[in-house]
Amino acid sequence: MHVLINLFVALFLLNVAFLSNEYVAHAKEVIACRVMAGFMHYCLLASFTWFAVEAFHLCLQMAKHAITIKHYVIKISVVGW
């Protein structure tokens, strides 16, 4: 459940960045455009990474032998974000 919530948050932030991109472009501020581009790029990479973490999580669940990883949620959160 933790993985899906973070994936949702990453996709939501990507949508917010994409939808607010037009307002920043009309402001004609170079620094604001660069910050928005960086934020949008970060959200896109975070979304792709959370998709990969979800795939890894499903592979672990599908394995016949239960693999226990210490501090699993913290590790996948660091990798995902």
CORTA-V946454 format. One line per field, one symbol per residue. phi: phi as a letter, one per 30 degrees, with the letter a starting at -180 (. if undefined). burial: I if it has 16 or more other ideal C-beta (glycine too) atoms within 10 Angstrom, else O. Layout:
# CORTA-V946454
phi = ???
burial = ???
This chain:
# CORTA-V946454
phi = .ddddddddddddddddddddddddddhcdddddddddddddddddddddddddddddddddddcdcccdhdddddddddc
burial = OOIOOIIOIIIOIIOOIOOOOOOIOOOOOOOOOOOIOOIIOOIIOIIOIIOOIIOOOOOOOOOOOOOOOOOOOOOIOOOIO
